[in-house]
């Protein structure tokens, strides 16, 4: 009975048999503290493996956000490039540029991180009291300024179009196109 009530608490991690990857999902709005830090949501921090450091970089997708990876996820994403960079000049240029842009950031005992000023400036954060929006994106989370964040309206026409176009590919679902 104790286990049952423990698992029903908000933020509990459910161990689902056969599921090897639990994605980071959801959204959290945070105000930077006086030292310009914000807290990684506890559940995300646990799902990331409680890392002592995280890797932060401007989004490769060219969106005005910062991608934050656990060391394990960062290593997994960039491991294929390591060997290729030894013999492929374009891969070498890319890994060199990534090496220049990525920051390794310590996580304190309260799950807080402090992004470099250059990263905060990239997303449009200027003052110490600005707010950031954190959005879980599968194997990483994104950090956005309030000004540049994606809209909350998940029922927008763009979202519905993307879902309809990708549902079969992503989830094996063929959406109904019937109109009432």
matplotlib code that plots the C-alpha trace (Angstrom):
import matplotlib.pyplot as plt

x = [0.0, 2.9, 4.4, 1.0, 0.7, 4.4, 3.9, 0.8, 2.6, 3.1, 6.6, 7.0, 9.0, 7.2, 9.3, 7.5, 8.7, 10.2, 10.7, 14.3, 14.0, 11.8, 11.7, 11.8, 8.4, 6.4, 7.1, 8.4, 8.6, 11.4, 12.6, 16.4, 17.7, 20.1, 23.0, 21.2, 20.6, 17.5, 16.4, 16.2, 12.8, 13.4, 11.8, 13.9, 17.0, 16.3, 15.5, 18.8, 20.6, 21.3, 24.3, 27.0, 27.3, 25.2, 26.1, 24.5, 24.7, 22.7, 20.1, 21.4, 17.8, 18.5, 15.7, 16.4, 16.9, 19.6, 19.7, 20.7, 21.9, 23.0, 26.6, 25.3, 23.0, 25.5, 28.1, 25.5, 24.6, 28.1, 30.0, 29.4, 31.2, 34.4, 35.8, 34.4, 36.1, 39.5, 39.2, 36.3, 37.1, 33.4, 32.9, 36.1, 34.9, 31.5, 33.0, 35.4, 32.6, 30.5, 33.5, 33.7, 29.9, 29.2, 29.5, 29.9, 27.9, 28.0, 24.7, 24.6, 22.9, 19.6, 19.6, 20.4, 22.5, 24.0, 24.2, 27.1, 26.1, 26.8, 24.2, 21.7, 22.3, 21.8, 18.2, 17.5, 18.0, 19.6, 18.8, 19.2, 15.5, 14.3, 12.3, 13.2, 10.9, 12.1, 10.6, 11.2, 12.2, 12.8, 16.5, 17.2, 15.4, 15.3, 15.8, 13.8, 13.3, 9.7, 9.9, 11.1, 9.3, 6.9, 3.2, 1.5, -1.6, -1.1, -4.3, -3.0, -3.5, 0.3, 0.3, -2.7, -1.1, 2.2, 0.4, -1.8, 1.2, 3.6, 1.2, 1.5, 5.3, 5.9, 3.2, 1.9, -1.5, -3.5, -5.6, -9.2, -9.9, -13.7, -15.7, -19.0]
y = [0.0, 2.3, 1.8, 2.5, 5.9, 6.7, 6.1, 8.3, 11.4, 14.2, 13.9, 10.2, 8.2, 5.1, 2.2, 0.8, -2.7, -2.9, 0.9, 1.8, 5.5, 7.9, 11.2, 14.6, 16.2, 19.2, 22.8, 24.8, 28.6, 29.9, 33.3, 33.6, 34.2, 37.0, 34.9, 34.2, 30.6, 28.4, 25.1, 22.0, 20.4, 17.5, 14.8, 15.8, 15.9, 12.3, 11.1, 12.7, 10.5, 13.2, 14.5, 16.7, 18.6, 19.2, 20.3, 23.4, 24.8, 26.9, 24.7, 23.0, 23.4, 27.1, 27.9, 30.7, 28.4, 26.6, 22.7, 21.2, 17.5, 15.1, 14.0, 10.5, 12.0, 14.4, 11.6, 9.4, 12.2, 13.2, 9.8, 9.0, 12.2, 11.6, 8.9, 10.5, 13.8, 12.1, 11.6, 13.9, 17.6, 18.7, 16.5, 17.9, 21.5, 20.7, 19.0, 21.9, 24.4, 22.3, 22.2, 26.0, 26.5, 23.9, 24.8, 22.2, 23.6, 22.4, 21.4, 22.5, 20.6, 22.3, 21.2, 24.8, 25.8, 29.0, 29.4, 31.6, 35.2, 34.6, 31.7, 33.8, 36.7, 34.4, 33.6, 37.2, 37.3, 40.5, 41.3, 39.2, 39.0, 37.7, 34.5, 31.5, 28.8, 25.2, 22.7, 19.0, 17.7, 13.9, 13.4, 17.1, 20.2, 23.6, 26.9, 29.8, 33.5, 34.5, 36.6, 33.8, 30.8, 28.7, 29.3, 27.2, 26.7, 23.0, 23.1, 25.6, 24.9, 24.3, 21.8, 19.9, 19.9, 18.5, 15.9, 14.8, 14.6, 12.8, 10.6, 7.7, 8.0, 8.6, 6.5, 4.2, 5.9, 6.9, 9.9, 10.0, 12.7, 12.3, 15.5, 15.5]
z = [0.0, 0.8, -2.7, -4.3, -2.5, -3.2, -7.0, -7.1, -5.8, -8.3, -9.9, -9.1, -11.6, -12.8, -13.8, -16.8, -17.7, -21.2, -21.4, -21.7, -22.4, -20.5, -22.4, -20.8, -21.4, -20.1, -19.6, -16.6, -16.3, -14.0, -12.9, -12.8, -9.3, -8.3, -9.6, -12.9, -12.1, -12.6, -11.3, -13.4, -12.6, -10.1, -12.3, -15.3, -13.2, -12.0, -15.6, -16.7, -14.2, -11.6, -13.4, -11.7, -15.0, -18.0, -21.6, -22.9, -26.5, -29.0, -30.6, -33.8, -35.1, -35.4, -33.0, -30.6, -27.6, -25.7, -25.7, -22.4, -22.4, -19.7, -20.3, -21.3, -24.0, -25.3, -25.6, -27.4, -29.9, -30.8, -30.5, -34.2, -35.2, -33.2, -35.5, -38.7, -37.7, -38.0, -41.8, -42.9, -43.0, -42.8, -39.8, -38.3, -38.9, -37.3, -34.2, -33.8, -34.0, -31.5, -29.2, -29.3, -28.7, -26.0, -22.3, -19.5, -16.6, -13.0, -11.3, -7.7, -4.8, -5.5, -9.2, -10.3, -13.2, -14.4, -18.2, -19.5, -20.3, -24.0, -24.0, -22.1, -24.6, -27.5, -26.4, -25.5, -21.7, -20.6, -16.9, -13.8, -13.1, -16.5, -16.8, -18.8, -20.2, -20.0, -22.5, -22.3, -25.7, -25.4, -24.6, -23.6, -22.5, -24.2, -22.5, -24.0, -23.2, -22.6, -25.8, -28.0, -26.5, -28.6, -28.0, -25.4, -27.6, -28.5, -30.6, -33.0, -36.7, -37.2, -34.4, -35.8, -39.3, -37.9, -35.9, -38.8, -41.2, -38.8, -36.7, -39.0, -39.3, -35.6, -33.9, -36.7, -36.5, -39.6, -38.6, -39.7, -42.3, -42.0, -41.5, -39.6]

ax = plt.figure().add_subplot(projection="3d")
ax.plot(x, y, z, "-o")
ax.set_aspect("equal")
plt.show()
